[in-house]
Amino acid sequence: MEFMVRASLRAQDQEEMLPLVPQEQAHIQALQEQGTIKVHYLGADRLSVWVVMRGESQDQVQKALEAFPLYPYVRELEIAPLFKM
């Protein structure tokens, strides 16, 4: 199944998050190579993220997201199953 993930990061933590960005990018790259992440977009504000992920269930996608280096800085998270028309 594919899922649309929308996440917002906390603006007040930007300085704290900056050193983790290279790790986050490497993690995203690895998941793209594995086929878990289909596409990834970062908002112009650099605090909004949209990701299309593949997974067996919403719980599996949630667990995969929890492994991201920037996950502790997520303020809002939505995971929605997608249906291809």
Secondary structure by P-SEA (a helix, b strand, c coil): cbbbbbbbcccccccccccaaaaaaaaaaaaaaaccccbbbbcccccbbbbbcccccaaaaaaaaaaccccccccbbbbbbbbcc
